[in-house]
Amino acid sequence: MPMKLETFDALVDAFFDKCKEVMKTKGADYTKQSDNKLANFEKAAGRRGMSPLNVIGVYQDKHRDCVDSYIKNGELESSESLEMRFVDEINYDLLMIAQAIAEGYAPAEDWLKAALTTIVTKPADLGKPGEPPVRTLDFESSGQACCNPDGDECCDTEEEDGAEAIREGKQDEPES
């Protein structure tokens, strides 16, 4: 049976709205009172001797098993709806890419690099009143994220080395 484009667009919008809602409401469970969105998976990985990516994959598998069962039998073998299984699968995909980035994977896609270039941090980090706090993540040509996930230390780059030399008075500032 066909589906009109506007119906499909409404479905996509509704799914992504629900994905965001679920990610926020379940997020507190996964962070374990931490500001680390991936804390739950990292803790479970340590307990089980697995990588955090494998833990996320195991969590995701229970949803995939229900979807596969529906595809095979045409029936749900769960009290949770088919659409919520898909919402959870999408969210686990997002958590997987977040974990991969936290472990040092540098996004190859420009749209994701751009989204991660400016990250709003805590209100205490405000530079000037009325301006949003900002921390930037730069991706080296090697594909590695320049800053660690907490943003406390950055990798060595020529630009940073030059900035440090300027701060220490060992090099003149470049002319603009």
Sine and cosine of phi, psi and omega as CSV:
sin_phi,cos_phi,sin_psi,cos_psi,sin_omega,cos_omega
0.00,0.00,0.75,-0.66,-0.02,-1.00
-0.94,0.33,0.33,-0.94,0.09,-1.00
-0.77,-0.64,0.78,-0.63,0.00,-1.00
-0.92,0.39,0.48,-0.87,-0.01,-1.00
-0.84,0.54,-0.69,0.73,-0.03,-1.00
-0.92,0.39,-0.51,0.86,0.07,-1.00
-0.93,0.37,-0.70,0.72,0.03,-1.00
-0.89,0.46,-0.69,0.73,0.03,-1.00
-0.87,0.50,-0.65,0.76,0.03,-1.00
-0.91,0.42,-0.63,0.77,0.04,-1.00
-0.88,0.47,-0.74,0.68,0.00,-1.00
-0.87,0.49,-0.74,0.68,0.01,-1.00
-0.86,0.51,-0.71,0.70,-0.02,-1.00
-0.90,0.44,-0.66,0.75,0.00,-1.00
-0.89,0.45,-0.74,0.67,-0.05,-1.00
-0.94,0.35,-0.55,0.83,0.11,-0.99
-0.88,0.48,-0.70,0.72,0.00,-1.00
-0.93,0.38,-0.62,0.78,0.05,-1.00
-0.85,0.53,-0.72,0.69,0.02,-1.00
-0.89,0.46,-0.70,0.72,0.00,-1.00
-0.87,0.49,-0.74,0.67,-0.02,-1.00
-0.91,0.42,-0.65,0.76,0.00,-1.00
-0.87,0.49,-0.63,0.78,0.01,-1.00
-0.95,0.30,-0.68,0.73,-0.07,-1.00
-0.96,0.28,-0.62,0.79,0.03,-1.00
-0.99,0.13,-0.25,0.97,-0.06,-1.00
-0.82,0.57,-0.62,0.78,0.00,-1.00
-0.89,0.46,-0.58,0.82,0.05,-1.00
-0.91,0.42,-0.60,0.80,-0.06,-1.00
-0.99,0.16,-0.42,0.91,-0.07,-1.00
-1.00,0.06,-0.30,0.95,0.01,-1.00
0.79,0.62,0.81,0.59,0.04,-1.00
0.87,0.49,0.51,0.86,0.01,-1.00
-0.84,-0.54,0.32,-0.95,0.11,-0.99
-1.00,0.03,0.10,0.99,0.05,-1.00
-1.00,0.01,0.95,-0.31,-0.03,-1.00
-0.85,0.52,-0.40,0.92,-0.09,-1.00
-0.98,-0.22,0.16,0.99,-0.10,-0.99
-0.83,0.56,-0.69,0.72,-0.04,-1.00
-0.87,0.49,-0.68,0.73,-0.04,-1.00
-0.95,0.32,-0.61,0.79,0.02,-1.00
-0.92,0.38,-0.63,0.77,0.03,-1.00
-0.92,0.40,-0.72,0.69,0.02,-1.00
-0.89,0.46,-0.61,0.79,0.02,-1.00
-0.88,0.48,-0.68,0.73,0.03,-1.00
-0.89,0.45,-0.66,0.75,0.00,-1.00
-0.92,0.39,-0.59,0.80,-0.12,-0.99
-0.99,-0.15,-0.07,1.00,-0.03,-1.00
0.92,0.38,0.56,0.83,0.00,-1.00
-0.86,-0.51,0.21,-0.98,0.12,-0.99
-0.99,0.15,0.45,-0.89,0.07,-1.00
-0.84,0.55,-0.58,0.81,0.04,-1.00
-0.89,0.46,-0.64,0.77,0.04,-1.00
-0.91,0.41,-0.63,0.78,0.02,-1.00
-0.88,0.47,-0.73,0.69,0.03,-1.00
-0.86,0.51,-0.67,0.74,0.02,-1.00
-0.88,0.48,-0.62,0.78,0.04,-1.00
-0.91,0.41,-0.69,0.72,0.04,-1.00
-0.86,0.50,-0.66,0.75,-0.03,-1.00
-0.93,0.36,-0.55,0.84,-0.05,-1.00
-0.85,0.53,-0.57,0.82,-0.02,-1.00
-0.89,0.45,-0.56,0.83,0.04,-1.00
-0.96,0.28,-0.65,0.76,0.03,-1.00
-0.90,0.44,-0.63,0.78,0.02,-1.00
-0.87,0.50,-0.66,0.75,0.03,-1.00
-0.92,0.39,-0.65,0.76,0.04,-1.00
-0.90,0.44,-0.71,0.70,0.01,-1.00
-0.88,0.48,-0.63,0.78,0.03,-1.00
-0.90,0.44,-0.66,0.75,0.03,-1.00
-0.89,0.45,-0.68,0.73,0.01,-1.00
-0.88,0.48,-0.67,0.75,-0.04,-1.00
-0.96,0.29,-0.70,0.72,-0.15,-0.99
-0.96,-0.29,-0.24,0.97,-0.05,-1.00
0.96,0.28,0.22,0.98,-0.01,-1.00
-0.70,-0.72,0.48,-0.88,0.10,-0.99
-1.00,0.02,0.72,-0.69,0.05,-1.00
-0.96,-0.29,0.62,0.78,-0.09,-1.00
-0.44,-0.90,0.38,-0.92,0.06,-1.00
-0.98,0.17,-0.28,0.96,0.00,-1.00
-1.00,0.08,0.65,-0.76,-0.05,-1.00
-0.92,0.40,0.36,-0.93,0.04,-1.00
-0.87,0.50,-0.68,0.73,-0.02,-1.00
-0.90,0.43,-0.57,0.82,0.03,-1.00
-0.95,0.32,-0.50,0.87,0.10,-1.00
-0.90,0.44,-0.66,0.75,0.04,-1.00
-0.92,0.38,-0.64,0.76,0.06,-1.00
-0.85,0.53,-0.73,0.68,0.00,-1.00
-0.90,0.43,-0.64,0.77,0.03,-1.00
-0.88,0.47,-0.70,0.71,0.02,-1.00
-0.87,0.50,-0.71,0.71,-0.01,-1.00
-0.90,0.43,-0.61,0.79,0.07,-1.00
-0.92,0.39,-0.56,0.83,0.11,-0.99
-0.87,0.49,-0.68,0.73,0.01,-1.00
-0.91,0.41,-0.64,0.77,0.05,-1.00
-0.91,0.41,-0.57,0.82,0.03,-1.00
-0.91,0.42,-0.71,0.70,0.00,-1.00
-0.93,0.37,-0.57,0.82,0.06,-1.00
-0.89,0.46,-0.68,0.73,0.01,-1.00
-0.91,0.42,-0.67,0.74,0.02,-1.00
-0.87,0.50,-0.67,0.74,0.03,-1.00
-0.92,0.40,-0.65,0.76,0.03,-1.00
-0.88,0.47,-0.49,0.87,0.00,-1.00
-1.00,0.05,0.02,1.00,0.09,-1.00
0.91,-0.42,-0.09,1.00,0.07,-1.00
-0.91,0.41,0.76,-0.65,0.06,-1.00
-0.98,-0.22,0.82,-0.57,-0.01,-1.00
-0.83,0.56,0.64,-0.77,0.03,-1.00
-1.00,-0.04,-0.38,0.92,-0.08,-1.00
-1.00,0.08,0.77,-0.64,-0.03,-1.00
-0.86,0.51,-0.61,0.79,-0.03,-1.00
-0.89,0.45,-0.57,0.82,0.02,-1.00
-0.99,0.17,-0.63,0.78,0.08,-1.00
-0.83,0.55,-0.71,0.71,-0.01,-1.00
-0.89,0.45,-0.66,0.75,-0.01,-1.00
-0.91,0.41,-0.56,0.83,-0.05,-1.00
-1.00,0.00,-0.10,0.99,-0.03,-1.00
-0.93,0.37,-0.61,0.79,0.02,-1.00
-0.88,-0.47,0.89,-0.45,-0.04,-1.00
-0.85,-0.53,0.82,-0.57,0.03,-1.00
-0.97,0.24,0.73,-0.68,0.00,-1.00
-0.93,-0.38,-0.29,-0.96,-0.11,-0.99
-0.90,0.43,0.53,-0.85,0.03,-1.00
-0.83,0.56,-0.48,0.88,0.00,-1.00
-0.91,0.42,-0.31,0.95,-0.02,-1.00
-1.00,0.04,0.12,0.99,-0.02,-1.00
-0.86,0.51,0.73,-0.69,0.05,-1.00
-0.99,0.12,-0.79,0.61,-0.01,-1.00
-0.79,-0.61,0.57,-0.82,0.04,-1.00
-0.83,0.55,0.70,-0.71,0.04,-1.00
1.00,0.04,-0.19,0.98,0.03,-1.00
-0.98,-0.18,0.65,-0.76,0.02,-1.00
-0.94,0.35,0.55,-0.83,0.07,-1.00
-0.95,0.31,0.63,-0.77,-0.06,-1.00
-0.68,-0.74,0.65,-0.76,0.14,-0.99
-0.76,-0.65,0.71,-0.71,-0.01,-1.00
-0.95,-0.30,0.56,-0.83,0.13,-0.99
-0.93,-0.38,0.85,-0.53,0.05,-1.00
-0.98,-0.22,0.62,-0.79,0.03,-1.00
-0.95,-0.30,0.84,-0.55,0.02,-1.00
-0.92,0.38,0.28,-0.96,0.06,-1.00
-0.89,0.46,-0.38,0.93,0.02,-1.00
-0.96,0.29,-0.20,0.98,-0.01,-1.00
1.00,-0.08,-0.05,1.00,0.00,-1.00
-1.00,0.00,0.61,-0.79,0.07,-1.00
-0.92,0.40,0.69,-0.72,-0.05,-1.00
-0.95,0.31,-0.63,0.78,-0.04,-1.00
-0.98,-0.21,0.49,-0.87,0.05,-1.00
-0.95,0.32,0.20,-0.98,-0.08,-1.00
-0.85,0.53,-0.47,0.88,0.01,-1.00
-1.00,0.04,-0.21,0.98,0.03,-1.00
0.96,0.28,0.25,0.97,-0.04,-1.00
-0.98,0.18,-0.56,0.83,-0.03,-1.00
-0.76,-0.65,0.56,-0.83,0.07,-1.00
-0.90,-0.43,0.38,-0.93,0.05,-1.00
-0.94,0.34,0.25,-0.97,0.04,-1.00
-0.98,0.18,0.80,-0.60,0.10,-0.99
-0.73,-0.69,0.31,-0.95,0.02,-1.00
-0.86,0.51,-0.63,0.78,-0.01,-1.00
-0.89,0.46,-0.71,0.70,0.01,-1.00
-0.92,0.39,-0.66,0.75,0.02,-1.00
-0.87,0.49,-0.66,0.75,0.03,-1.00
-0.91,0.41,-0.66,0.75,0.02,-1.00
-0.89,0.45,-0.65,0.76,0.02,-1.00
-0.90,0.43,-0.66,0.75,0.02,-1.00
-0.89,0.46,-0.64,0.77,0.04,-1.00
-0.90,0.44,-0.72,0.70,0.01,-1.00
-0.87,0.49,-0.58,0.82,-0.03,-1.00
-1.00,0.07,0.00,1.00,0.04,-1.00
0.97,0.23,0.27,0.96,-0.02,-1.00
-1.00,0.01,-0.14,0.99,-0.05,-1.00
-0.52,-0.85,0.58,-0.81,0.04,-1.00
-0.97,0.24,0.51,-0.86,0.08,-1.00
-0.92,0.39,0.62,-0.79,0.05,-1.00
-0.92,0.38,0.52,-0.85,0.04,-1.00
-0.98,0.22,0.58,-0.81,0.00,-1.00
-1.00,0.09,0.00,0.00,0.00,0.00
